[in-house]
């Protein structure tokens, strides 16, 4: 039986046998007399706190379950599933000191959220041996992709990264004409002489730089941002296709467009023969069903498949605000330059599943942008590619 003693305030009670009083006290519950042979149990502050923490995680849990589809805020809530792990797990810890049944109840959503964020099981493949460069016996591609935040990334820091990691191909999103000039002034042509660029004002430009010759192909249709596509020649008379991607973010009423662009991307990539490497800012993660649908078209996310990989490998956001106006920060300097911990993986390097092995993936901070860059070291297949004409 349940009851609320006068003056006790808002509380919840359940009926328990008298013999449970000592156990309840040890569990952190407050035993309150409620009738002959029974004890009323007040659901204490710790139990309420555990329920509140689970309630904070529940919207992201639900959005993730239904795929993170539009309308808003479905995609945003699903993207925050990694963050929701924290209150969900904390709730279980608090519940464990309160009541076993509450622990079991709250452990179910927490277990789902944790399972979604655990490292993926690597697909069957081989461990790559030594050698690097596109002229090696097994063609190895060292690709670095980064969103430069409308051209505000530090070009000198990017050049240092390219030299330090012996990068073969640089892929940039939000490439502006001024960013092209700044990279040229920093000496990028000395490191990666071949280019295929589509710079645009604002955030819609993209481009590639490479050591080896790039053979331009028609861009991917249907996306708002530039999607340059090139062919690179591999050893053994084969070729691979490199694609730059920048999917529209599902914000400001564009969630449906975001979903549509991911669907177009998956369809176009599936119709392209031969091995492909697709890199850029997808504005989506594994917590979004539309992105998982792209992977289901025959692609691996290098961050999941690599022999050496970061975990969790989040790439955004790296700071609170990097925008500038007339050379001055929009907000206080400490707000603009203050670093934050990334909480989601929006930037990816995808590779064709058949015959490809990924040696390593790492994320690298570049000053001036709110995205971490992604470095992927990929062993491309010698078979299955299109013969070079």
Secondary structure, DSSP 8 states (H G I E B T S, - for coil): -----TT--S----EEEGGGHHHHHHTT-EEEEEETTEEEEE--HHHHHHHHHHHHHHHHHHHHHTTS-SSTTHHHHHHTHHHHHHHHHHHHHHHHTT-HHHHHHHHHHHHHHHHHHS-----S-----S--BTTSSS-EEEEEEEE-TTTTS-HHHHHHHHHHTT-SEEEEES--HHHHHHHHHHTHHHH--EEEEE--STT--EEEEESS--EEE---TT-SS---EEEEE-GGGEEEEEEEEE---S-TT-HHHHHHHHHHHHHHHHTS-S-EEEEEE-S--TTSHHHHHHHTTTEEEHHHH-SB--SS---B-SBS---EETTEESS-HHHHH-B----B--EEEEEESTT-EEEEEEEE--TT-SB-EEEEEEE--SSSSEE--
